[in-house]
């Protein structure tokens, strides 16, 4: 994330993290004299931890809109762009004690964990290969993905990471051709072939 000013609250969820657990407080990457710099007040962080994940059960605005949960990345590692802080909120309707609903809750939790681990369309362009190299070409000055920005404001990932396919889709309204985006990293392709 590049900011035009030096202070930016990334999300409303940031305050869920104790300041001592964060490596930087409300970070912002700025470009100064053509060089990207991360600003913020360093905290001590958590030793021997790859990611800090906060799980919440707040029935706020998102739950009133009918969602079962929310998962997001709150901070990326400045060197490898991998998630180091994530947030999950589960709405009460997703975590009721009925056993049939528990299957839904399990699916919702797994889905939101995936989002908090970086499986978000806005982060696909930041994925790296097994050697730590970016899968999407980077701008040499900003180190940000360099294939443009889509209509939602997300960086466009390389077609070796996300591809567009067209599939037949049947519904009560008829048969359609539907455009679908597929994630196709090497490990996902291997996992799919094993199924």
C-alpha positions as CSV (number, residue, x, y, z in Angstrom):
1,X,0.0,0.0,0.0
2,X,1.5,3.4,-1.0
3,X,0.3,6.5,0.8
4,X,0.4,10.1,-0.2
5,X,0.6,11.2,3.5
6,X,2.6,9.8,6.3
7,X,-0.4,8.7,8.5
8,X,-2.9,6.0,7.4
9,X,-5.2,3.8,9.4
10,X,-5.2,0.7,7.2
11,X,-8.4,-0.8,8.7
12,X,-10.8,-0.3,11.5
13,X,-9.5,-3.7,12.9
14,X,-6.0,-2.4,13.6
15,X,-6.8,-1.5,17.2
16,X,-7.5,-5.2,17.9
17,X,-3.8,-5.8,18.0
18,X,-1.8,-4.8,21.1
19,X,0.9,-2.3,20.2
20,X,3.6,-4.5,21.7
21,X,2.7,-7.3,19.2
22,X,3.1,-5.2,16.1
23,X,6.4,-4.6,14.3
24,X,5.1,-1.3,13.1
25,X,2.2,0.8,14.3
26,X,-0.3,1.9,11.5
27,X,2.3,1.5,8.8
28,X,2.5,3.4,5.6
29,X,4.9,2.9,2.7
30,X,6.0,6.2,1.1
31,X,8.1,7.0,-1.9
32,X,10.7,9.5,-0.9
33,X,13.3,10.5,-3.6
34,X,12.3,7.5,-5.6
35,X,12.9,5.1,-2.7
36,X,10.1,3.2,-0.9
37,X,10.2,3.6,2.8
38,X,8.0,2.1,5.5
39,X,7.0,4.6,8.2
40,X,5.7,3.8,11.7
41,X,6.8,3.3,15.3
42,X,8.3,-0.2,15.7
43,X,6.9,-2.5,18.4
44,X,8.7,-5.5,19.8
45,X,6.6,-8.0,17.8
46,X,6.1,-11.6,18.9
47,X,9.1,-14.0,19.0
48,X,8.9,-17.2,17.0
49,X,5.6,-16.3,15.3
50,X,5.0,-16.2,11.5
51,X,1.6,-14.6,11.7
52,X,-0.6,-12.9,14.4
53,X,-4.2,-13.8,13.8
54,X,-7.0,-12.1,15.9
55,X,-10.4,-13.8,15.9
56,X,-13.4,-11.8,17.0
57,X,-17.1,-12.3,17.3
58,X,-18.5,-8.8,17.0
59,X,-22.1,-8.4,15.7
60,X,-21.4,-5.0,14.1
61,X,-22.3,-3.5,10.8
62,X,-21.0,-6.4,8.7
63,X,-23.2,-8.9,10.5
64,X,-26.3,-6.7,10.1
65,X,-25.7,-6.8,6.3
66,X,-26.2,-10.6,6.3
67,X,-22.6,-11.7,6.2
68,X,-21.5,-14.7,8.2
69,X,-17.9,-13.5,8.7
70,X,-15.0,-11.5,7.5
71,X,-11.4,-12.3,7.1
72,X,-8.7,-9.9,6.0
73,X,-5.0,-9.2,6.1
74,X,-4.0,-6.2,8.3
75,X,-0.2,-6.1,7.6
76,X,2.2,-7.5,5.1
77,X,5.9,-8.3,5.6
78,X,7.8,-5.4,4.0
79,X,10.3,-7.7,2.3
80,X,8.2,-10.6,1.0
81,X,4.7,-9.2,1.0
82,X,3.4,-12.1,3.0
83,X,0.7,-11.6,5.6
84,X,2.0,-11.2,9.2
85,X,-1.2,-9.9,10.8
86,X,-4.7,-11.1,10.1
87,X,-8.2,-10.5,11.4
88,X,-11.3,-12.7,11.4
89,X,-14.7,-11.7,12.6
90,X,-17.4,-14.3,12.9
91,X,-21.0,-13.2,13.1
92,X,-23.2,-14.9,15.7
93,X,-25.5,-16.5,13.1
94,X,-22.4,-18.4,11.8
95,X,-21.5,-19.9,15.2
96,X,-24.7,-21.1,16.7
97,X,-24.7,-24.5,18.5
98,X,-27.0,-26.4,16.1
99,X,-25.0,-29.2,14.6
100,X,-26.2,-28.5,11.0
101,X,-25.1,-24.9,11.4
102,X,-21.8,-26.1,12.8
103,X,-20.9,-27.5,9.4
104,X,-21.6,-24.0,8.0
105,X,-19.6,-22.4,10.8
106,X,-16.6,-24.7,10.0
107,X,-16.8,-23.7,6.3
108,X,-17.1,-20.0,7.2
109,X,-14.1,-20.2,9.6
110,X,-11.9,-22.0,7.0
111,X,-13.0,-19.5,4.3
112,X,-12.1,-16.5,6.5
113,X,-8.8,-18.1,7.7
114,X,-7.9,-18.4,4.0
115,X,-8.6,-14.7,3.5
116,X,-6.5,-13.7,6.6
117,X,-3.6,-15.8,5.2
118,X,-3.6,-13.7,2.0
119,X,-6.1,-15.4,-0.3
120,X,-7.7,-12.2,-1.4
121,X,-8.0,-11.0,-5.0
122,X,-6.2,-7.8,-4.0
123,X,-3.1,-9.7,-2.9
124,X,-2.7,-12.2,-5.7
125,X,-0.3,-9.9,-7.5
126,X,1.9,-10.0,-4.4
127,X,2.4,-13.8,-4.4
128,X,5.9,-15.2,-4.7
129,X,7.3,-18.4,-6.1
130,X,9.1,-21.1,-4.1
131,X,12.4,-19.1,-4.3
132,X,10.8,-16.0,-2.9
133,X,10.7,-14.2,-6.3
134,X,7.6,-12.2,-7.2
135,X,5.2,-14.1,-9.5
136,X,4.1,-10.7,-11.0
137,X,6.6,-8.3,-12.5
138,X,7.5,-5.4,-10.2
139,X,8.1,-1.7,-10.8
140,X,11.8,-1.2,-10.1
141,X,11.3,2.1,-8.3
142,X,8.3,1.2,-6.1
143,X,8.7,-2.6,-5.9
144,X,4.9,-2.8,-6.4
145,X,3.2,-5.0,-9.1
146,X,3.6,-3.5,-12.5
147,X,0.8,-4.9,-14.6
148,X,-1.8,-2.2,-13.9
149,X,-4.8,-1.9,-11.6
150,X,-8.2,-3.5,-12.2
151,X,-11.6,-1.8,-11.9
152,X,-11.7,-2.6,-8.2
153,X,-8.4,-0.9,-7.5
154,X,-6.4,-4.1,-7.0
155,X,-3.1,-4.8,-8.7
156,X,-3.4,-7.1,-11.7
157,X,-1.6,-10.4,-11.1
158,X,0.4,-12.2,-13.8
159,X,-1.6,-14.8,-15.8
160,X,0.7,-17.5,-14.4
161,X,-1.0,-16.8,-11.0
162,X,-4.6,-16.0,-11.9
163,X,-6.2,-16.8,-15.2
164,X,-9.6,-16.1,-16.7
165,X,-11.7,-19.1,-17.9
166,X,-15.2,-19.3,-19.4
167,X,-17.4,-22.1,-18.2
168,X,-21.0,-23.3,-18.8
169,X,-23.2,-22.4,-15.9
170,X,-26.7,-23.8,-15.3
171,X,-29.3,-22.2,-13.2
172,X,-33.1,-22.0,-12.9
173,X,-32.9,-19.1,-15.4
174,X,-31.1,-21.1,-18.0
175,X,-27.7,-22.0,-19.3
176,X,-25.0,-19.3,-19.4
177,X,-21.3,-18.9,-20.2
178,X,-19.7,-17.4,-17.1
179,X,-16.3,-15.7,-16.7
180,X,-14.4,-17.1,-13.8
181,X,-11.0,-16.2,-12.3
182,X,-8.9,-19.2,-11.2
183,X,-5.9,-19.2,-9.0
184,X,-3.2,-21.5,-10.5
185,X,0.0,-21.5,-8.4
186,X,2.1,-24.6,-8.9
187,X,1.2,-26.1,-5.5
188,X,-2.5,-25.6,-6.1
189,X,-2.1,-27.3,-9.5
190,X,-0.2,-30.3,-7.9
191,X,-2.8,-30.5,-5.1
192,X,-5.7,-30.5,-7.6
193,X,-4.0,-33.3,-9.7
194,X,-3.7,-35.5,-6.5
195,X,-7.5,-35.3,-5.8
